[in-house]
Amino acid sequence: MWRRGERLYALLVFLVIFLEALALGQLVLVFSARLFSLLSVPLAYRTLFQALLLTGLSLALLAAYVLLYHAYTEAKEKRDRMAYEAWLGRFARALWAEEPLPPPPWPRPALEALLHLREMLQGEFAERLALWLREARPPWGRVLRGRFYSRPARLEALEALAQALLEAGLTRGALLEALLLLEDRAGPVVARLMRQGGKEERWAALEALGRLKLHHLVGEVAPFLEDPDPELRAAALRALWRLGFVPSGLEEAVLAHLQAPEEFLRLQATRLLPLLGGALARRALWKALSDPSFYVRRAAAEGLRELGLDALAEAARAHPDPYGRAMAQQVLEEVA
């Protein structure tokens, strides 16, 4: 992927090499002709002088560009830091002193300051910051939605965003909000966070995968069902539930979570059981009605309702666990 300024540098290097090759080719032709006495000596010397002059000018141009580029980037970084600090103060005054903000769109330093504050603050302030973030629509959004931007430019924007999210150290909530803003273009970013991110990035990616219905990434979920971290396993189960199907071969992994010591894992696995379908789902839900957790029993009863009222009515009438039977009866009455 190209960074800012590198395309011009590549073009300049190509131009220098092309001109040098052209000059050398001309020298070879002229001196070969002079060797066979086809051209005069002054013409050969003039061609040599032109080639040397072109070489000097090209190298001077290349050196000047490199020096100016470094000077420009250093000055730009300094301006960006000053702008970041100014926007940080402006957002802080808007939060606590109700100072009005200029209308968006805002520059990149403003968005970086907004994300930094969003990570630090909680409660009402965090909600206001999230609203400003949604209104601001980060600058890469224009690239992703613009009709006249090329596909490589959009991929570059997504690549830059994924790298920024990997390096930002944001909380899982802020990461998730950034991914949800991408909507149907979140696929490449989600995939990279799942493969290269830490726990927070992978959790946010799994959540976004399910909420945005990124069905083409369902194959990336399977390894997380065996992750050592129970929170990531729960996020993977939740993603499959939101996608609305369990890929073939993952049934045993889902059923194994019904025996997990963590209540939240058993709950997420129980919510997935109706998607398995048939007698397998019915037997597993019947067994889950005996779970010691109220919430797991509730999810099991609702799962039986999805399979049909006959299954739920049978559980309300004949389930051996009194708590499971009562839960099935309660859900059945709610349906009625």
C-alpha positions in Angstrom: 0.0 0.0 0.0 1.2 3.5 -0.8 1.7 6.1 1.9 1.2 9.8 1.3 4.0 11.2 -1.0 5.3 7.8 -2.0 3.6 7.8 -5.4 5.3 11.1 -6.4 8.6 9.7 -5.2 8.2 6.5 -7.2 7.3 8.5 -10.3 10.3 10.7 -9.8 12.7 7.7 -9.4 11.2 6.1 -12.5 11.7 9.4 -14.5 15.3 9.7 -13.3 16.1 6.0 -14.3 14.3 6.5 -17.6 16.2 9.6 -18.5 19.5 8.0 -17.5 18.8 5.0 -19.6 17.9 7.3 -22.5 21.1 9.2 -22.1 23.3 6.1 -21.8 21.6 4.6 -24.9 22.3 7.8 -26.9 25.9 7.8 -25.7 26.3 4.1 -26.9 24.9 4.9 -30.3 26.9 8.1 -30.8 30.3 6.7 -29.7 29.7 3.5 -31.6 29.1 5.6 -34.7 32.2 7.7 -33.9 34.2 4.4 -33.5 33.4 3.6 -37.1 34.0 7.2 -38.2 30.4 7.8 -39.0 30.1 10.9 -36.8 32.4 13.8 -36.0 34.3 14.3 -32.7 32.5 17.6 -31.7 29.1 15.8 -32.0 30.2 13.0 -29.8 31.6 15.5 -27.2 28.3 17.5 -27.3 26.3 14.3 -26.7 28.6 13.4 -23.7 28.1 16.8 -22.2 24.3 16.6 -22.6 24.3 13.2 -20.9 26.4 14.4 -18.0 24.3 17.5 -17.6 21.1 15.4 -17.6 22.5 13.1 -15.0 23.5 16.0 -12.7 20.1 17.6 -13.0 18.2 14.4 -12.4 20.3 13.5 -9.3 19.9 17.1 -8.0 16.1 16.9 -8.5 15.9 13.6 -6.7 18.1 14.8 -3.7 16.0 18.0 -3.4 12.8 16.1 -3.3 14.0 13.7 -0.6 15.2 16.6 1.5 12.0 18.6 1.0 9.9 15.6 1.7 11.5 15.0 5.1 11.3 18.7 6.0 7.6 18.7 5.0 6.7 15.6 6.9 8.4 16.9 10.1 6.6 20.2 9.8 3.3 18.5 9.1 3.7 16.2 12.2 4.4 19.3 14.3 1.3 21.0 12.9 -0.8 17.9 13.5 0.3 17.7 17.1 -0.6 21.3 17.7 -3.9 20.8 16.0 -4.6 17.7 18.1 -4.0 19.5 21.3 -6.1 22.4 20.2 -9.0 20.1 19.2 -8.6 18.2 22.5 -9.1 21.4 24.4 -12.0 22.5 22.2 -13.9 19.2 22.8 -13.2 19.4 26.5 -14.6 22.9 26.7 -17.6 21.8 24.7 -18.2 19.0 27.2 -17.8 20.9 30.4 -18.4 24.5 29.4 -21.0 24.0 26.7 -18.9 25.8 24.2 -20.3 25.4 20.7 -18.4 23.3 18.2 -17.9 24.1 14.5 -20.0 21.9 12.2 -18.4 18.7 10.8 -16.5 17.5 8.8 -13.5 17.9 11.1 -9.9 17.3 10.2 -8.0 14.1 11.2 -6.4 15.6 14.3 -9.9 16.4 15.6 -11.0 12.8 15.1 -8.0 11.5 16.9 -8.7 13.8 19.8 -12.3 12.7 19.8 -11.4 9.0 19.9 -8.9 9.6 22.7 -11.6 11.3 24.8 -14.1 8.6 24.0 -11.7 6.0 25.3 -11.1 7.9 28.6 -14.6 9.0 29.5 -17.7 7.0 30.6 -21.4 7.7 31.1 -23.1 10.7 29.7 -19.9 12.3 28.4 -19.1 9.1 26.5 -22.6 9.1 24.9 -22.1 12.7 23.7 -18.7 11.8 22.3 -20.1 8.8 20.5 -22.8 11.0 19.0 -20.1 13.5 17.8 -18.1 10.7 16.4 -21.0 9.4 14.3 -21.8 12.9 13.1 -18.2 13.5 12.1 -17.8 10.6 9.8 -14.1 10.0 9.7 -12.3 11.2 6.5 -11.7 7.6 5.2 -15.5 7.4 5.0 -15.5 9.7 2.0 -13.0 7.5 0.3 -15.0 4.3 1.0 -18.3 5.9 -0.2 -17.0 8.2 -3.0 -18.1 7.2 -6.5 -14.9 8.5 -8.1 -12.4 6.8 -5.8 -10.7 3.7 -7.3 -10.8 0.3 -5.7 -7.1 0.5 -4.8 -7.8 3.8 -3.0 -10.6 2.2 -1.0 -8.5 -0.8 -0.1 -5.7 1.5 0.9 -8.1 3.4 3.2 -9.3 0.1 4.8 -5.7 -1.1 5.2 -4.7 2.2 6.9 -7.8 2.1 9.2 -7.1 -1.6 10.2 -3.5 -0.7 11.0 -4.6 2.3 13.0 -7.0 0.3 15.0 -4.4 -2.3 15.7 -2.0 0.3 17.0 -4.4 2.6 18.8 -5.0 0.5 21.9 -8.6 1.5 22.1 -11.2 -0.1 24.3 -13.4 -2.8 22.9 -16.4 -0.5 22.9 -14.6 2.2 20.8 -13.2 -0.4 18.4 -16.7 -1.9 17.9 -18.2 1.6 17.2 -15.5 2.2 14.6 -16.2 -1.1 12.9 -20.0 -0.6 12.9 -19.5 2.8 11.2 -18.0 1.0 8.2 -21.2 -1.0 7.7 -20.9 -3.3 4.6 -17.3 -2.3 4.0 -16.1 -3.6 7.3 -15.1 -7.1 6.0 -11.4 -6.6 5.3 -10.9 -4.7 8.6 -12.8 -7.2 10.7 -10.8 -10.1 9.1 -7.5 -8.4 9.8 -8.4 -7.7 13.4 -9.4 -11.3 14.0 -6.1 -12.6 12.6 -3.6 -10.0 14.0 -5.3 -8.3 16.9 -5.1 -8.8 20.6 -8.0 -9.8 22.8 -9.8 -6.5 22.6 -9.5 -6.2 18.8 -10.6 -9.8 18.3 -13.6 -9.4 20.6 -14.7 -6.3 18.7 -14.2 -8.0 15.4 -16.4 -11.0 16.4 -19.1 -8.7 17.6 -19.0 -6.6 14.5 -19.1 -9.7 12.3 -22.3 -10.8 13.8 -24.0 -7.5 14.0 -23.1 -6.5 10.4 -24.1 -10.0 9.1 -20.7 -10.6 7.4 -21.7 -14.1 6.3 -18.6 -14.5 4.1 -16.4 -14.4 7.2 -18.2 -17.2 9.0 -15.3 -19.5 8.4 -13.1 -17.2 10.6 -15.3 -17.9 13.6 -14.7 -21.6 14.0 -11.2 -21.3 15.6 -12.5 -19.0 18.3 -14.9 -21.7 19.6 -11.8 -23.4 21.1 -10.0 -20.3 22.2 -8.6 -20.4 25.8 -10.4 -17.2 26.6 -14.0 -17.8 27.5 -15.0 -14.3 26.5 -13.8 -14.8 23.0 -15.6 -18.2 22.9 -18.8 -16.4 24.0 -18.3 -13.8 21.3 -17.9 -16.4 18.7 -21.1 -18.2 19.8 -22.9 -14.9 19.8 -21.6 -14.1 16.2 -23.0 -17.4 14.9 -26.3 -16.7 16.6 -26.6 -13.3 14.9 -25.6 -14.8 11.6 -28.5 -17.2 11.9 -26.7 -20.5 11.1 -24.1 -23.0 12.4 -21.7 -24.3 9.7 -21.6 -28.0 9.3 -19.0 -29.6 11.6 -19.3 -27.2 14.5 -22.3 -28.9 16.2 -20.0 -30.8 18.7 -18.2 -27.6 19.6 -21.5 -25.8 20.3 -22.9 -28.7 22.4 -19.6 -28.9 24.4 -20.3 -25.4 25.7 -23.5 -26.6 27.4 -21.2 -28.2 30.0 -19.0 -25.1 30.5 -18.6 -23.8 34.1 -19.3 -20.2 33.0 -23.0 -19.4 32.9 -22.6 -16.9 30.0 -21.1 -19.6 27.8 -23.9 -22.1 28.5 -26.4 -19.3 27.8 -24.8 -18.4 24.4 -24.6 -22.1 23.4 -28.3 -22.7 24.4 -29.4 -19.8 22.2 -27.7 -21.5 19.2 -29.4 -24.8 19.7 -32.5 -24.2 17.6 -30.2 -23.5 14.6 -29.0 -27.1 14.8 -32.5 -28.3 14.0 -34.2 -31.7 14.3 -34.0 -34.2 17.0 -30.5 -33.1 18.0 -31.7 -29.6 18.9 -34.7 -30.9 20.7 -32.7 -33.3 22.9 -30.2 -30.6 23.8 -32.8 -28.0 24.7 -34.7 -30.5 26.8 -31.5 -31.2 28.7 -30.7 -27.4 29.0 -34.1 -27.0 30.8 -32.4 -28.7 33.8 -29.6 -26.1 34.0 -29.2 -24.4 37.4 -29.2 -21.0 35.7 -32.5 -19.2 35.3 -31.3 -17.5 32.2 -30.1 -20.7 30.6 -33.5 -22.4 31.3 -35.3 -19.3 29.9 -33.2 -19.6 26.7 -33.9 -23.3 26.5 -37.7 -22.8 26.8 -37.6 -20.1 24.1 -35.6 -22.4 21.9 -38.2 -25.1 22.3 -40.8 -22.6 21.3 -38.9 -21.9 18.1 -39.1 -25.6 17.3 -42.8 -25.7 17.7 -45.4 -25.3 20.4 -45.8 -29.1 20.7 -42.3 -29.4 22.0 -42.8 -26.6 24.5 -46.1 -28.0 25.7 -44.6 -31.4 26.2 -41.8 -29.9 28.3 -44.3 -27.9 30.4 -46.2 -31.1 31.0 -43.6 -33.8 31.4 -40.1 -32.4 32.0 -38.5 -34.2 35.0 -37.0 -31.0 36.5 -39.6 -28.9 38.3 -37.8 -25.6 37.5 -37.5 -26.5 33.9 -41.1 -27.5 33.7 -42.2 -24.3 35.3 -40.1 -22.3 32.9 -41.6 -24.1 29.9 -45.1 -23.4 31.3 -44.3 -19.7 31.8 -43.1 -19.3 28.2 -46.1 -21.3 26.9 -48.5 -19.0 28.8 -46.7 -15.9 27.3 -47.3 -17.3 23.8 -50.9 -17.9 24.5 
